[in-house]
Amino acid sequence: DAGVTQSPTHLIKTRGQHVTLRCSPISGHKSVSWYQQVLGQGPQFIFQYYEKEERGRGNFPDRFSARQFPNYSSELNVNALLLGDSALYLCASSLAGQARYEQYFGPGTRLTVT
Amino acid sequence: AQTVTQSQPEMSVQEAETVTLSCTYDTSESDYYLFWYKQPPSRQMILVIRQEAYKQQNATENRFSVNFQKAAKSFSLKISDSQLGDAAMYFCAYRFYNQGGKLIFGQGTELSVKP
């Protein structure tokens, strides 16, 4: 079975632009979480979606938004990009939204803001 | 504050030897899960081992085992018979029972394995 997939793999944007990152969960998984991993640091939680509803939000500005589609895939949107948004963005899927369900991570999208 | 501290930014081990990675965390909650994840250069985050806070018995997965000290809020990872493929960044993390998917990660320990 295919694992979590993310697109694109790499992305270069300019300050002030907008970006959309995409994530497809493992088949049968209904929850998707997003993390930001700045170089040299551990991942930071951004959002969790379950059954198309936001179930958790980390300490990120309103420039960050996300949604989940009926097929459980998800998009992460970032507006008005800043240099500090340069990071690896990880998506993780799980069967459901509760903590007891294991999260499986995708390979990430490397975003560079210049 | 909810934090995870990995005090060893880098560790090195000889192939076939044993190494222990340290992790401490700070929380007032009593119900949570603890994890060790491995992130090789390919960037894919892989679950190594998981421990439920209410279980006193330390989790074991083949060559990987943990030493969980709940009162001390310590959760170290022991890798036995180290292999070249174990070289990676290792992250300690936890997740509360009542906060769904939110994982809180440490800063990571980079492990190198010498042949």
Interface residues (C-beta under 8 A of the other chain):
Chain A: S31 S33 Y35 G40 Q41 G42 P43 Q44 F45 Q48 Y50 R55 G56 G58 L88 L90 A92 S94 G97 Q98 A99 R100 E102 Q103 Y104 F105 G106 P107 G108 R110
Chain B: V4 Y33 S42 R43 Q44 M45 I46 L47 R50 F91 A93 R95 F96 Y97 N98 Q99 G100 G101 K102 L103 I104 F105 G106 Q107 G108
